[in-house]
């Protein structure tokens, strides 16, 4: 004789199944209860893992594990903790739902997994948003304080200097640009050299007579022959190109490493989600009432 169970836990014979109370397809109360249980267990285990991680740090004896080892250990602990939590949460949801259907039990487990994932995503998003907001607020306050400090310092240092006076002073400094370098002051030559170098950085190369003019300015400023000035300018440009190429190479390598890390992290997160879903399903199947009472009946029959 086969047996089936009702939502109240009563074992009925197959002939009495028609008189049993039908069980609803899904119980959201059971799903929410399973999700809460899973979240509580996951939080407890993760806190325990954080404690073990802190115990491994020994700054006095300088025996602290490497950051990579701590990161791998933390990731493994996180996956194990969440897997166990989802398994218990799936079991809880299926058991409280009162369903006797394996399919309904599995669906309750998947619902618990989905609820736990959504709650985790919302909490993580709020944490990231809060951190970003705090950082932005701190930066704004720091920038405002720095601006006020600079403004106050300028006011104290030059209380009677107006913007027009500053513009006039700059024009006086730049006056004479384009003339004979020997007749220019050091400030004028430096200002024109900075202007030419700025155009070189913006355009990627010297345009027109900029190189020749720069050679003349450097020769006059350093008091060296034009040939030596030309060699210095060429050496400086070669060094700038080498530094630019090196910076580009480092940037490309960093971007490539970031892309690989993102790929690995995405696949690892997807694998962790699949493991969690499987754990919730297995826990729900274990908590389905028909399986529980079938095991009880088989145990009782074996004992008899």
Secondary structure, DSSP 4 states (H G I P E B T S, - for coil): --EEE-TT--EEEGGGGGGSPPPPS--HHHHHHHHHHHHHHHHHHHHHHHHHHHHT--TTTT-PPPHHHHHHHHHHHHHHHHHHHHHHHHHHHHHHHT---HHHHHHHHHHHHHHHHHHHHHHHHHHHHHHHHHHHHHHHHHHHHHHHHHHHHHHHH-TT--HHHHHHHHHHHHTTTTS-GGGS-HHHHHHHHHHHHHHHHHHSS--TTHHHHHHHHHHHHHT--HHHHHHHHHHHHHHHHHHHHHHHHHHHHHHHHHHHHHHHHHHHHHHHHHHHHHHHHHHHHHH-HHHHHHHHHHHHHHH-
